[in-house]
Amino acid sequence: MANDTQRQLTDLLEAAATEHGFDLVLVETAGGRANPVVRVYLDHEGGVTIDRIAEANRWIKAALDPLPEYARGYSLEVSSPGIERPLVRLADYVRFTGSDAKLSTSHEIEGHKHLTGTIRAVEGDDVVLDTRGRTVRIPFGDIKKARLQVRLDFSKEGTADDGI
């Protein structure tokens, strides 16, 4: 789960994102005090365009610049979550039910800390994952990191010459 700085930045940016019509997917921090990096992943109804990223850069920078920990400078990276988007909230699992995902847990679940499978449901605070023909219930609080997993099938017909 997120560290304190990430939680504070998420709290700071959540309302601003909503106000600007964005969904704040995830905030990550990296680097040290000398060269901090803030990564912000945003989604937007209708997709994330380069113009929307430029717009978001401005209001995110305006929110971060006054913070003392960034007074000496920082690197800001703003992007869409991509096709293998992170799953951060329980609502993400509901939204992407039926999709494939890769999860890491804080402790072993049925002998594994890394699980890959299809999200079947959310029941209470548990994510139900179908992995290799068996159903696994994973308490949401035990998930450290999760992303959608996209599988490309290159065996299908169609080539660039076909206009596909």
C-alpha positions in Angstrom: 0.0 0.0 0.0 1.0 3.6 -0.3 3.4 5.3 2.0 2.5 8.4 4.0 3.8 10.9 1.4 1.8 9.2 -1.4 -1.3 9.2 0.8 -0.9 12.9 1.5 -0.3 13.8 -2.2 -3.3 11.6 -3.1 -5.5 13.5 -0.6 -4.1 16.9 -1.9 -4.7 16.0 -5.6 -8.0 14.0 -5.5 -10.3 17.0 -5.2 -8.4 19.0 -7.8 -8.5 16.1 -10.2 -12.3 15.8 -9.8 -12.7 19.5 -10.1 -10.9 19.4 -13.5 -12.9 16.4 -14.7 -10.2 13.7 -14.1 -10.1 10.5 -12.2 -7.0 10.3 -10.0 -5.8 6.7 -10.5 -2.5 6.7 -8.6 0.2 8.9 -7.1 3.7 7.4 -6.8 6.9 9.0 -5.4 10.5 8.1 -6.1 13.9 9.5 -5.8 15.5 11.0 -2.7 15.3 14.4 -1.1 17.8 15.9 -3.5 15.8 14.8 -6.6 12.2 13.8 -5.8 10.0 12.4 -8.5 6.2 12.6 -8.3 4.3 10.4 -10.8 0.6 11.1 -11.2 -1.7 8.7 -13.2 -4.9 10.2 -14.4 -7.9 9.0 -16.4 -10.5 11.1 -18.2 -13.9 10.3 -19.7 -13.2 9.9 -23.4 -9.5 9.2 -22.8 -6.4 11.1 -21.9 -5.0 13.3 -24.6 -1.7 15.2 -24.7 -3.7 18.4 -24.3 -5.3 17.0 -21.1 -1.9 15.9 -19.8 -0.6 19.5 -20.4 -3.6 20.9 -18.6 -3.2 18.6 -15.7 0.5 19.4 -15.4 -0.4 23.0 -14.7 -2.9 22.4 -11.9 -0.8 19.6 -10.3 2.3 21.8 -10.4 0.3 24.6 -8.8 -0.7 22.2 -6.0 2.8 20.9 -5.4 4.9 24.0 -5.7 3.9 25.5 -2.3 4.8 22.3 -0.4 8.1 22.7 1.6 9.4 19.2 0.6 9.4 20.3 -3.1 10.8 23.9 -2.6 14.2 22.8 -3.9 12.7 21.3 -7.0 11.2 18.0 -8.2 10.4 16.1 -11.3 6.7 15.7 -12.2 5.5 12.9 -14.5 1.9 12.9 -15.5 0.3 10.2 -17.7 -2.6 8.0 -18.3 -2.6 4.7 -16.4 -2.0 2.8 -19.7 -3.6 -0.5 -20.8 -2.0 -2.4 -17.9 -3.4 0.1 -15.4 -2.9 -0.2 -11.7 -5.8 -1.4 -9.6 -5.8 0.7 -6.5 -9.4 0.9 -5.1 -11.9 -1.8 -4.5 -14.1 0.0 -7.1 -11.4 -0.7 -9.7 -11.9 -4.4 -9.3 -15.7 -4.0 -9.6 -15.2 -1.9 -12.8 -12.8 -4.4 -14.3 -14.6 -7.6 -13.4 -14.0 -10.1 -16.2 -10.6 -8.7 -16.9 -7.2 -10.4 -16.3 -5.0 -9.1 -13.5 -1.7 -9.7 -11.8 -1.6 -9.2 -8.1 1.1 -9.2 -5.4 0.0 -9.8 -1.8 1.6 -9.0 1.6 1.6 -12.7 2.6 0.9 -16.0 0.9 -2.6 -16.8 -0.3 -3.0 -20.5 -0.9 0.8 -20.8 -1.1 1.4 -17.8 -3.5 2.3 -14.1 -3.0 2.0 -13.4 -6.8 -1.3 -14.4 -8.5 -2.5 -14.0 -12.1 -6.0 -14.6 -13.2 -9.4 -13.2 -14.1 -11.3 -11.0 -11.7 -14.6 -12.8 -11.1 -16.2 -10.6 -8.5 -15.9 -8.4 -5.4 -17.6 -9.9 -2.4 -17.5 -7.6 0.6 -13.8 -6.7 1.0 -12.6 -9.7 -0.9 -11.5 -9.8 -4.5 -12.4 -13.1 -6.1 -9.9 -14.3 -8.7 -10.1 -17.3 -11.0 -6.6 -18.5 -11.5 -5.7 -21.7 -13.3 -9.2 -23.2 -12.9 -9.5 -22.5 -9.2 -11.2 -19.7 -7.4 -9.1 -17.7 -4.8 -10.5 -15.1 -2.4 -8.0 -12.3 -1.6 -8.8 -9.8 1.1 -8.4 -6.3 -0.4 -6.2 -5.2 2.5 -3.7 -7.9 1.7 -3.1 -6.7 -1.9 0.2 -4.8 -2.1 0.1 -4.1 -5.9 -2.1 -5.0 -8.7 -2.4 -4.3 -12.4 -4.6 -5.3 -15.3 -2.9 -7.8 -17.5 -3.4 -7.5 -21.2 -2.9 -10.5 -23.5 -2.4 -9.9 -27.1 -3.3 -12.6 -29.6 -1.2 -12.4 -32.7 -2.7 -15.5 -34.2 -5.8 -13.7 -35.4 -6.2 -12.9 -39.0 -5.6 -9.4 -40.3 -2.5 -7.4 -41.1 -1.7 -3.8 -41.6 -2.2 -4.3 -45.3 -5.9 -5.3 -44.6 -6.5 -1.9 -43.1 -6.9 -3.3 -39.6 
